[in-house]
Amino acid sequence: QVQLVESGGGLVQPGGSLTLSCSASGLTLDSSAIGWFRQAPDQEREGVACIGITAGSRFYADSILGRFFISKDVANNTVYLQMDNLKPEDTAVYYCAADPVVRSCSGTWFFSLGEDDKLDYWGKGTAVTVSS
């Protein structure tokens, strides 16, 4: 059974940093793409970052480009989202999501799968609040 568990959220001041972690079990990160999504109150879910089976295959949303960095530790089956220069508009619940049949992260395709609820596995989310 696939399980994704996020951690690392919290309250941070604008300009601060946080690193989110997503620990995966039941699938391996060298055979599945995995990504981060977020959903703010009263807003649609949006894709943030994803990484494919090869670490060089990454894609980021324009809204966080240059501030967030996704990485993975295949040995520990964990994916990370390093978030720097956080802004109040980054406040949301952040979820990781994956599907064993999805291996690539190219353009907005992976984001579209998540936003259309077509990825099979989701974590329960970790809340990030950016506020002074």
C-alpha positions as CSV (number, residue, x, y, z in Angstrom):
1,Q,0.0,0.0,0.0
2,V,1.3,3.4,-1.0
3,Q,1.6,6.0,1.7
4,L,2.9,9.5,1.5
5,V,3.6,11.5,4.7
6,E,4.5,15.2,4.6
7,S,6.2,17.1,7.4
8,G,8.1,20.4,7.9
9,G,5.3,22.9,7.7
10,G,4.9,25.8,10.1
11,L,4.7,29.5,10.7
12,V,7.5,31.6,9.1
13,Q,8.0,35.3,8.6
14,P,8.1,36.8,5.1
15,G,11.5,36.3,3.6
16,G,12.1,33.2,5.7
17,S,12.7,29.6,4.6
18,L,11.2,26.2,5.3
19,T,12.0,22.7,4.0
20,L,9.2,20.3,3.5
21,S,9.7,16.5,3.4
22,C,7.6,13.8,2.0
23,S,8.4,10.2,3.0
24,A,7.1,7.6,0.6
25,S,6.4,4.0,1.2
26,G,4.9,1.4,-1.2
27,L,6.6,3.0,-4.2
28,T,10.1,3.9,-5.1
29,L,11.3,7.3,-6.2
30,D,13.6,5.9,-8.8
31,S,10.5,4.5,-10.7
32,S,7.9,7.2,-10.0
33,A,7.6,10.9,-10.5
34,I,6.5,12.8,-7.5
35,G,5.4,16.3,-6.9
36,W,4.2,19.0,-4.6
37,F,0.9,20.8,-4.8
38,R,-0.6,23.4,-2.6
39,Q,-4.1,24.7,-1.8
40,A,-4.9,27.9,-0.1
41,P,-8.3,28.6,1.5
42,D,-11.0,29.2,-1.1
43,Q,-8.5,28.5,-4.0
44,E,-8.0,25.7,-6.4
45,R,-5.2,23.2,-5.9
46,E,-2.1,24.2,-7.9
47,G,1.0,22.4,-8.8
48,V,4.2,23.7,-7.3
49,A,7.1,21.5,-8.2
50,C,7.7,18.0,-9.5
51,I,10.6,15.7,-10.1
52,G,10.8,12.7,-12.4
53,I,12.6,9.4,-12.1
54,T,15.8,11.1,-13.2
55,A,16.7,13.9,-10.8
56,G,17.5,16.2,-13.8
57,S,13.8,16.1,-14.7
58,R,12.3,18.9,-12.7
59,F,9.5,21.4,-13.3
60,Y,8.4,24.4,-11.3
61,A,5.4,26.7,-11.3
62,D,6.2,30.2,-12.4
63,S,5.0,31.6,-9.1
64,I,7.8,30.0,-7.2
65,L,10.5,29.7,-9.8
66,G,13.9,30.7,-8.3
67,R,12.6,30.5,-4.7
68,F,11.7,26.8,-4.3
69,F,13.9,23.8,-5.1
70,I,12.7,20.1,-5.3
71,S,15.1,17.3,-4.6
72,K,14.9,13.6,-3.7
73,D,16.8,11.0,-1.7
74,V,16.2,7.7,-3.4
75,A,17.9,5.7,-0.7
76,N,15.5,7.1,1.9
77,N,12.6,7.4,-0.5
78,T,12.0,11.0,0.5
79,V,11.4,14.1,-1.5
80,Y,12.1,17.6,-0.3
81,L,10.9,21.0,-1.1
82,Q,13.3,23.8,-0.1
83,M,11.4,27.0,0.1
84,D,13.3,30.3,0.3
85,N,12.2,33.9,0.3
86,L,8.7,32.9,1.4
87,K,5.9,35.3,0.7
88,P,2.4,35.6,2.3
89,E,0.9,34.3,-0.9
90,D,2.7,31.0,-0.3
91,T,0.5,30.3,2.6
92,A,-1.3,27.1,1.9
93,V,-1.5,23.4,2.8
94,Y,1.2,21.6,0.8
95,Y,0.6,18.1,-0.4
96,C,2.9,15.6,-2.1
97,A,1.4,13.3,-4.7
98,A,2.6,10.4,-6.9
99,D,1.3,7.7,-9.1
100,P,3.3,4.5,-9.8
101,V,2.5,4.7,-13.6
102,V,3.7,8.3,-13.9
103,R,7.5,8.5,-14.4
104,S,8.1,11.8,-16.0
105,C,7.7,15.4,-14.9
106,S,7.6,17.5,-18.1
107,G,6.0,20.8,-18.6
108,T,2.7,21.2,-16.9
109,W,1.5,17.7,-17.6
110,F,2.2,16.4,-14.1
111,F,0.6,19.4,-12.6
112,S,-2.5,18.9,-14.8
113,L,-2.8,15.3,-13.5
114,G,-2.8,16.5,-10.0
115,E,-5.1,19.5,-10.5
116,D,-7.6,17.2,-12.2
117,D,-7.3,14.7,-9.3
118,K,-5.8,12.0,-11.6
119,L,-2.8,11.1,-9.4
120,D,-3.6,8.0,-7.3
121,Y,-1.7,8.8,-4.1
122,W,-1.7,11.9,-1.9
123,G,-0.4,12.7,1.5
124,K,-2.6,14.4,4.1
125,G,-0.7,17.7,3.8
126,T,1.4,20.0,5.9
127,A,0.4,23.6,6.5
128,V,2.6,26.5,5.7
129,T,1.8,30.0,7.0
130,V,3.8,33.0,6.0
131,S,3.0,36.0,8.2
132,S,4.7,38.6,10.3
